[in-house]
Amino acid sequence: MWQDAPAGGSDVERARHTVAPESNMLDWLTWPADQLLRIGGVVAGWFFSEDATSSTVVQMMFATLVLAAFVALLVFWQRLVEYCRSLWKTR
């Protein structure tokens, strides 16, 4: 269902405020990618200046490393929990 702007505005104003429901779905689909890029930017900022010409490439590299670490955590989550539980049982 389309959401229209309130009556009384110009056609341009209405067109600007018209939102398709698919855009809401895209918001939650792109949110994890935005977070990965932000984290990659923070980590890249520890090592490289933001003014450096290669900062975008370094940011993407660190974002890829963060993504790989996150996927590895998801894949090995059960084993990691079992390992931690085995360490606590021996105490």
Secondary structure as the mmCIF struct_conf table of DSSP 4:
data_model
#
loop_
_struct_conf.conf_type_id
_struct_conf.id
_struct_conf.beg_label_comp_id
_struct_conf.beg_label_asym_id
_struct_conf.beg_label_seq_id
_struct_conf.end_label_comp_id
_struct_conf.end_label_asym_id
_struct_conf.end_label_seq_id
STRN STRN1 GLN A 3 GLN A 3
HELX_LH_PP_P HELX_LH_PP_P1 ASP A 4 PRO A 6
TURN_TY1_P TURN_TY1_P1 ALA A 7 GLY A 8
BEND BEND1 GLY A 9 GLY A 9
HELX_RH_AL_P HELX_RH_AL_P1 ASP A 11 HIS A 17
STRN STRN2 VAL A 19 VAL A 19
HELX_RH_AL_P HELX_RH_AL_P2 PRO A 21 PHE A 47
BEND BEND2 PHE A 48 PHE A 48
TURN_TY1_P TURN_TY1_P2 GLU A 50 ASP A 51
BEND BEND3 ALA A 52 ALA A 52
TURN_TY1_P TURN_TY1_P3 THR A 53 SER A 54
HELX_RH_AL_P HELX_RH_AL_P3 SER A 55 VAL A 75
TURN_TY1_P TURN_TY1_P4 PHE A 76 PHE A 76
HELX_RH_AL_P HELX_RH_AL_P4 TRP A 77 LYS A 89
TURN_TY1_P TURN_TY1_P5 THR A 90 THR A 90
#
